[in-house]
Amino acid sequence: MLLGPKIAVIGAGSLRAGVPILASLANLPLAPETRLSLHDEHDEALDLFERLARVFAATNDLELSIQAADDLDHALDGASVAILAFGLGKSAAKAEAWMRTCRDASLRIATMVRATLLHPKFEVINEWLYGLEAAPILVNLVSPAERSSQLLTGEAFHLDWPPPLGQDRRVSTAHQVLRWIRGDDLPYEPLKTNAESPLVSALLDAKPAPENRFNSQALATWMAELAAACPGCAPEALFAD
């Protein structure tokens, strides 16, 4: 598959997905003129994973331009490939507060709350897609993929990968990233592990096939179910500043 001149990773600072994504990309036969644009709303995480991307590229003798983009529009501008891996970010506190007041604290309700809070970010992505003449290659890694896939208007590879990390793994992953950046450890293990990752298979072999799973009624359905699961709570409050 021809990947084009610019790959944008939105949510590059994700502790769940950042390492597997960047290690996977470092295993691709990318042309030297390829630009890798990384975006995350957390500046420290973005800086950390930008440096990790450079370590992975250098380890695999991969020549490409790697840039951190503070602005989402700048990160997406001109992208021929967009990999979506963002999470709740600053909205995580809203999700936790909602679940504390909800009588139904099941995983099903929790994923609806998460997907509802992710909707505004997907609206930005959809607006970007609407203004393009040629559709880019889209890879959706936003968890849970079963719900996030219904928020994206374009055809995309929807991968339920990588798996979620518990709190202990998140802490250990952050420490390990620092060790790779400082040169305390060589990053051969993640590069080897992700040489044939689902992301590599999608970008090189188009497997599994991309789909358009957009559901215009998804958000309304989720909000109705959230209202029923938490009487007295207004789902619209999830969008309040």
C-alpha positions as CSV (number, residue, x, y, z in Angstrom):
1,M,0.0,0.0,0.0
2,L,1.3,3.4,-0.9
3,L,1.5,5.5,2.3
4,G,2.3,8.9,0.8
5,P,4.4,11.7,2.1
6,K,3.0,12.4,5.6
7,I,1.8,10.2,8.5
8,A,0.0,11.9,11.3
9,V,-0.4,10.2,14.7
10,I,-3.1,11.8,16.8
11,G,-2.7,10.8,20.4
12,A,0.9,9.9,20.0
13,G,1.6,10.4,23.7
14,S,-0.8,7.5,24.7
15,L,0.9,5.1,27.1
16,R,-1.4,2.4,25.8
17,A,-0.6,2.9,22.1
18,G,2.4,5.2,21.7
19,V,5.1,2.6,21.9
20,P,3.4,0.0,19.6
21,I,2.5,2.6,17.0
22,L,5.9,4.2,16.8
23,A,7.6,0.8,16.9
24,S,5.3,-0.4,14.1
25,L,6.0,2.6,11.9
26,A,9.8,2.2,12.4
27,N,9.4,-1.3,10.8
28,L,7.8,0.1,7.6
29,P,9.7,0.7,4.4
30,L,9.2,4.5,4.6
31,A,10.8,6.8,2.0
32,P,13.4,9.3,3.4
33,E,11.1,12.2,2.5
34,T,8.3,10.8,4.7
35,R,7.2,13.2,7.4
36,L,5.9,11.8,10.7
37,S,3.7,14.4,12.5
38,L,2.9,13.6,16.1
39,H,0.2,15.3,18.1
40,D,-1.0,15.0,21.7
41,E,-2.8,17.5,23.9
42,H,-0.4,16.7,26.7
43,D,2.8,18.6,26.0
44,E,5.1,16.5,28.2
45,A,3.8,13.2,26.7
46,L,4.2,14.6,23.2
47,D,7.8,15.6,23.9
48,L,8.6,12.2,25.4
49,F,7.2,10.2,22.5
50,E,8.7,12.5,19.8
51,R,12.1,11.6,21.3
52,L,11.2,7.9,21.4
53,A,10.2,8.0,17.7
54,R,13.7,9.3,16.9
55,V,15.3,6.6,19.0
56,F,13.2,3.9,17.2
57,A,14.0,5.4,13.7
58,A,17.7,5.6,14.5
59,T,17.8,2.0,15.8
60,N,16.3,0.7,12.6
61,D,18.4,3.1,10.4
62,L,15.2,4.8,9.2
63,E,15.6,8.3,7.7
64,L,12.5,10.4,8.0
65,S,11.4,13.8,9.3
66,I,9.8,13.6,12.7
67,Q,7.9,16.6,14.1
68,A,5.8,17.3,17.1
69,A,2.7,19.4,16.4
70,D,1.0,21.3,19.2
71,D,-1.9,22.2,16.9
72,L,-4.3,19.4,15.7
73,D,-5.1,21.1,12.4
74,H,-1.3,21.5,11.7
75,A,-0.7,17.8,12.5
76,L,-3.5,16.7,10.1
77,D,-2.7,19.2,7.3
78,G,-1.5,17.3,4.3
79,A,-1.6,13.9,6.0
80,S,-1.8,11.0,3.6
81,V,-2.1,8.6,6.6
82,A,-3.8,9.5,9.9
83,I,-3.6,7.1,12.9
84,L,-6.1,7.9,15.6
85,A,-5.1,6.8,19.1
86,F,-6.3,9.6,21.3
87,G,-8.0,9.0,24.6
88,L,-10.1,11.1,27.0
89,G,-7.3,13.3,28.0
90,K,-8.6,16.2,30.2
91,S,-12.1,14.7,30.0
92,A,-11.1,11.7,32.0
93,A,-12.2,13.4,35.2
94,K,-15.7,13.9,33.8
95,A,-16.0,10.2,33.0
96,E,-14.9,9.3,36.6
97,A,-17.3,11.8,38.1
98,W,-20.2,10.5,36.0
99,M,-19.6,6.9,36.9
100,R,-19.5,7.7,40.6
101,T,-23.1,9.1,40.4
102,C,-24.5,6.4,38.1
103,R,-26.4,3.5,39.6
104,D,-25.2,1.3,36.7
105,A,-21.4,1.2,36.9
106,S,-21.1,-1.6,34.3
107,L,-18.4,-1.8,31.7
108,R,-21.1,-1.3,29.1
109,I,-22.2,2.1,30.6
110,A,-18.5,3.1,31.1
111,T,-17.8,2.6,27.4
112,M,-20.8,4.7,26.5
113,V,-19.6,7.5,28.7
114,R,-16.2,7.3,27.2
115,A,-17.5,7.2,23.6
116,T,-19.8,10.2,24.3
117,L,-16.9,12.2,25.7
118,L,-14.8,11.3,22.6
119,H,-17.4,12.5,20.2
120,P,-16.2,16.1,20.0
121,K,-12.7,15.0,19.0
122,F,-14.2,12.8,16.2
123,E,-16.2,15.8,15.0
124,V,-12.9,17.6,14.4
125,I,-11.5,14.7,12.5
126,N,-14.7,14.4,10.5
127,E,-14.6,18.1,9.6
128,W,-11.1,17.6,8.3
129,L,-12.1,14.6,6.2
130,Y,-15.1,16.5,4.7
131,G,-12.8,19.2,3.3
132,L,-10.5,16.8,1.5
133,E,-10.5,16.0,-2.2
134,A,-8.8,12.7,-1.7
135,A,-9.5,10.5,1.3
136,P,-6.4,9.6,3.4
137,I,-5.6,6.2,4.8
138,L,-7.3,6.1,8.2
139,V,-6.4,3.8,11.1
140,N,-8.7,4.0,14.2
141,L,-7.1,2.7,17.3
142,V,-9.3,4.7,19.7
143,S,-10.6,2.5,22.5
144,P,-13.2,0.9,22.5
145,A,-13.1,0.4,18.7
146,E,-16.6,-1.1,18.7
147,R,-18.0,2.3,19.7
148,S,-15.4,4.8,18.4
149,S,-15.8,3.3,14.9
150,Q,-19.4,4.5,14.9
151,L,-18.2,8.1,15.3
152,L,-15.9,8.3,12.3
153,T,-17.4,9.2,9.0
154,G,-14.6,7.9,6.7
155,E,-13.6,4.5,5.7
156,A,-10.9,3.2,8.1
157,F,-9.0,0.3,9.5
158,H,-10.7,-0.2,12.9
159,L,-8.3,-2.1,15.1
160,D,-9.1,-3.2,18.6
161,W,-5.4,-2.9,19.4
162,P,-3.2,-2.5,21.4
163,P,-4.9,-3.8,24.6
164,P,-5.6,-1.5,27.5
165,L,-3.0,-1.0,30.2
166,G,-3.7,-1.2,33.9
167,Q,-2.3,1.5,36.2
168,D,0.8,-0.6,37.1
169,R,1.6,-1.2,33.4
170,R,1.1,2.5,32.6
171,V,3.6,3.5,35.2
172,S,6.1,0.9,34.1
173,T,5.7,1.8,30.5
174,A,6.4,5.4,31.2
175,H,9.6,4.4,33.1
176,Q,10.7,2.1,30.2
177,V,10.2,4.9,27.6
178,L,12.5,7.1,29.7
179,R,15.1,4.3,29.8
180,W,15.0,3.9,26.0
181,I,15.3,7.6,25.5
182,R,18.3,7.9,27.9
183,G,20.0,4.9,26.3
184,D,19.9,2.9,29.5
185,D,18.2,0.1,27.4
186,L,18.2,-0.6,23.7
187,P,14.7,-0.7,22.1
188,Y,15.2,-4.0,20.3
189,E,12.3,-5.8,22.1
190,P,9.4,-3.4,21.1
191,L,10.8,-3.1,17.5
192,K,10.9,-6.9,17.2
193,T,7.5,-7.4,18.9
194,N,5.8,-4.9,16.5
195,A,7.5,-5.9,13.3
196,E,4.3,-7.7,12.3
197,S,1.7,-5.9,14.4
198,P,-1.9,-5.3,13.4
199,L,-0.9,-1.8,12.4
200,V,1.8,-3.1,10.1
201,S,-0.6,-5.6,8.5
202,A,-3.2,-2.9,7.9
203,L,-0.8,-0.4,6.3
204,L,1.2,-2.9,4.2
205,D,-1.4,-5.6,3.4
206,A,-4.7,-3.8,4.0
207,K,-5.8,-6.5,6.4
208,P,-8.4,-6.5,7.8
209,A,-10.1,-4.5,5.1
210,P,-11.1,-0.9,5.9
211,E,-14.8,-0.2,6.6
212,N,-17.1,2.7,7.1
213,R,-19.0,1.9,10.3
214,F,-20.4,5.4,10.9
215,N,-23.7,5.5,12.7
216,S,-25.4,8.9,12.8
217,Q,-27.7,7.7,15.6
218,A,-25.0,6.3,17.9
219,L,-24.5,9.4,20.1
220,A,-28.3,10.0,20.6
221,T,-28.7,6.3,21.4
222,W,-25.9,6.3,24.0
223,M,-27.1,9.5,25.6
224,A,-30.6,8.1,26.0
225,E,-29.3,4.9,27.6
226,L,-27.1,7.0,29.9
227,A,-30.1,9.1,31.0
228,A,-32.0,5.8,31.8
229,A,-29.0,4.4,33.7
230,C,-28.5,7.5,35.8
231,P,-31.9,9.1,36.7
232,G,-31.5,12.8,37.6
233,C,-28.2,13.1,35.6
234,A,-28.2,15.0,32.3
235,P,-25.9,13.3,29.8
236,E,-25.6,16.8,28.2
237,A,-23.5,17.8,31.2
238,L,-20.7,15.6,29.9
239,F,-20.1,18.3,27.2
240,A,-20.1,21.2,29.7
241,D,-16.9,23.0,30.3
